[in-house]
Amino acid sequence: MNREQFIKTMTDSKLYDLTQGCSIFTPPWPGEKSLEIHFFKRVTGAYGGGQGANGQLLNWSNTVGTHLVGETAFHSGARAIADIPLEDLCGPGVVVDISDAVSDYSLYTPEMIMERATVKEGDILIINTGYHKYSWDLPDVYNEEAQGGVESKEFGFLVRHPGPSPDFFQWALDMKLKVIGVDCGCAEHPMNTPIRRMHANHFQKAEAKLMQEYGKTWDEMFPQDDYYELTHITMPKAHLLLAECIVGDIDKLNNQRAWIMIQPIPFMEVETAWSRVVAHQAPEGMSEEEFFQIMDSAEMLDLTIPFSVQTPQWANYIPLTVTYTKRVGGQHFGMGRNGSICNASIHLATHMDGEKHFWPAGRAIGEVPLEEWVGPGVIADISHLVSDSSVYTPQMIEDVVDIRQGDILIIKTGWHKYGWNSPDSDEFRYMIKHPGPSADFAQWCVDMQIKWIGVDAVSADHPMNTIQRLWHPKTFEEANRKLIEDFGKDWDEMYPLDKYYQDMHLNLFPKGIVHAENLAGDIATTESGRYYIGCYLQKGMEIASMWGRFVAFKEGD
């Protein structure tokens, strides 16, 4: 299959978003930190950060919203999330609907799964318990017997949901499953977690049900020593991963196979990560077998830099900090895990600047449909055409790649090599001397109906069209001299302040053309050409900009 056929196949495939909205209203896993959002900057100014943009500071635990539970959540010596290859998180799988067979506190078994759909060795398994109906972003569940006539969605989603039987995870290991995903708060039974102690009244109900159905107490059914060994040591060592709070389009895939992708933020120090979970099915006229073969042979190019406390933030933004609030060894026996709270402004590491970052009336990240984040596009390698503080033009893009109307545009300037985790790291050069677009570039993007833009530098704007011009006058003078040499105009002639300050932000965001910054990773070895490009962001409902996973797909050999 050639490149054009591959891109068309992915574009025409049926796309499903299985991600829960992530909001200040999203309940965290019991005992964890809710998401907090603070504007420390506004376009006209705000306490703590000043003026120039809408900048947010987030404080959160990663168990809020759809997330991947990494190996280090239970086994401290296991792989960091940033070290898990995307191939381990993507592949053929199945969504199995067992909602007809489960109820509050009940157990589901391998037999229930296999009775309803075909599960194959090495699959990603998503279990639809039906308890996503209690997701905070779905309609209320009315019940005359409930207090107020409305069921508590938080308790349904997080405390009363079903969980796996004692033999379930061993079956999953024997099947060599890649990931087990669930449409509720936890892939474990809630009564095999600290919820057992936090909500003793619910544990009493759960154990009474267990005694009635199986004739055993909870500790008889789940011997703590053996069960702890299985879930905290054996499973992480076997790389069996868990994905939780899978919602969205899940009902559209009941008992169907699909190509499933779990795309987490690539944390280095954190045990759990926000993720976008998506699924593809074969386009009309193509068999499932052929589609899976195409996807299995496809190459995924990860364009995302690892997310770390070492990652430098933009200018006067706030860096990432991580505080561990609990450890595997610091909790009641059999119930412990590593858990942390993160604090950061968004403009560090690989992220998407959303419309609201500079246009307050724009859409938050979570309000943008997944279809607008994925599609055909190009990677344009202009690294041989640019140098310190230079200006790139639409013509440079058109000279190196076949760009078409409606494309996603990724610009490879070569500046990724100066990023923080590179052997050639040079933070000042990366932040202050990267190339930027010419004065006609934004209008060209509008005319080309570009879907979104990505750059392997800290900003899609030239640094001298940002506040850096004032903070680094020596660098501005150097850039100004270079502009006169290359274009015969000084900076204020070519970029009048009232029209071109933050040009790529202020002139494009109101038109729905946003951009990703700090692309890295496999972009270093990626050539100019056409690709299917995916931007997989956490679905932040009040968040102006967001981290995610940025991937370019091309056909395999």
Protein Blocks (a to p, Z undefined) as FASTA:
>chain_A
ZZklmmmmmmmpccddfbdcddfklccdehiacdddddfbdfkopehiaghiacdddddd
fkgcjddddfklmmmklccfklpcfklmgccdddddfklmgcehiacdfklmmmmoccde
hiacdddehlmmmpfkbccdddfkbghhiacfklmmmmmpccddfklmmmmmmnopabdc
dfbfbfbdfklcfklmmmmmlmmmmmmmmmmmnopafklmmgfklmmmmmmmmmmmnopa
cdehiahjmmmmgoiacdddddddddfkbcbdcdddddddddehiafklmmmmmmmpccd
dfbdcddfklccehjbccdddddfbdfklccehiaccdddddddfbgcjddddfklmmmk
bccfklpcfklmgccdddddfklmgcehiacdfklmmmmoccdehiacdddehlmmmmmk
bfkbcfklmmmmcccddfklmmmmmmnopabdcdfbfbfbdfklcfklmmmmmlmmmmmm
mmmmmnopafklmmgfklmgoklmmmmmmnopacdehiahjlmmpccddddddddddfdf
kbfbdcdddddddddZZ
